[in-house]
Amino acid sequence: MDVLGAQTQGMIRYMIEQELGNLLPVEKPFASLLTMVEVDPNDPAFQNPTKFVEPVYEKAMAEKLAAAKG
């Protein structure tokens, strides 16, 4: 999960830097900061997750894929 968060931050940072680079004079330096977040493994939200990370399939498709992939 941390890789996905870093990937998202990196893509957003890249877009912001592109726009700032287009707006600021060339001689005006700027930088961005990539952060990391530590999550409490005992957070109650982990007991009832509501956001899917992988694709979500209807039951028939899930059974078909399970049978095909073992």
C-alpha positions as CSV (number, residue, x, y, z in Angstrom):
1,M,0.0,0.0,0.0
2,D,2.8,2.4,0.7
3,V,4.1,2.0,-2.8
4,L,0.7,3.0,-4.2
5,G,0.6,6.1,-2.0
6,A,4.1,7.1,-3.0
7,Q,3.2,6.6,-6.7
8,T,0.1,8.8,-6.4
9,Q,2.1,11.5,-4.5
10,G,4.8,11.3,-7.1
11,M,2.4,11.8,-10.0
12,I,0.6,14.7,-8.3
13,R,4.0,16.3,-7.5
14,Y,5.1,15.9,-11.1
15,M,2.0,17.7,-12.4
16,I,2.3,20.5,-9.9
17,E,6.0,21.0,-10.7
18,Q,5.2,21.1,-14.4
19,E,2.6,23.8,-13.9
20,L,4.9,25.8,-11.5
21,G,7.7,25.5,-14.0
22,N,5.4,27.0,-16.7
23,L,4.4,29.9,-14.4
24,L,7.6,30.8,-12.6
25,P,10.6,32.5,-14.3
26,V,13.4,30.0,-15.2
27,E,15.8,31.5,-12.7
28,K,13.3,31.0,-9.8
29,P,14.2,27.7,-8.1
30,F,11.5,25.6,-6.4
31,A,11.3,22.1,-5.0
32,S,8.7,19.6,-3.8
33,L,8.6,17.3,-0.8
34,L,7.6,13.7,-0.8
35,T,6.3,12.5,2.6
36,M,5.5,9.2,4.3
37,V,2.7,8.5,6.7
38,E,2.8,5.9,9.5
39,V,-0.6,4.3,10.0
40,D,-1.6,2.7,13.3
41,P,-2.2,-1.0,12.6
42,N,-4.8,-1.0,15.5
43,D,-6.9,1.6,13.8
44,P,-10.6,0.4,14.0
45,A,-11.1,1.3,10.3
46,F,-9.1,-1.8,9.4
47,Q,-11.8,-4.0,10.9
48,N,-14.3,-2.9,8.3
49,P,-12.5,-1.7,5.1
50,T,-14.7,0.2,2.6
51,K,-12.3,1.0,-0.2
52,F,-11.3,-1.7,-2.6
53,V,-7.7,-2.0,-3.7
54,E,-8.0,-4.6,-6.4
55,P,-10.6,-5.0,-9.1
56,V,-14.1,-6.0,-7.9
57,Y,-15.9,-8.7,-9.8
58,E,-19.5,-10.0,-9.9
59,K,-19.8,-13.5,-8.3
60,A,-20.0,-15.4,-11.6
61,M,-16.9,-13.7,-13.0
62,A,-15.0,-14.2,-9.7
63,E,-15.8,-17.9,-9.8
64,K,-14.8,-18.2,-13.4
65,L,-11.4,-16.4,-12.7
66,A,-10.9,-18.5,-9.6
67,A,-11.4,-21.7,-11.6
68,A,-9.2,-20.6,-14.4
69,K,-6.3,-19.4,-12.2
70,G,-6.6,-22.1,-9.5
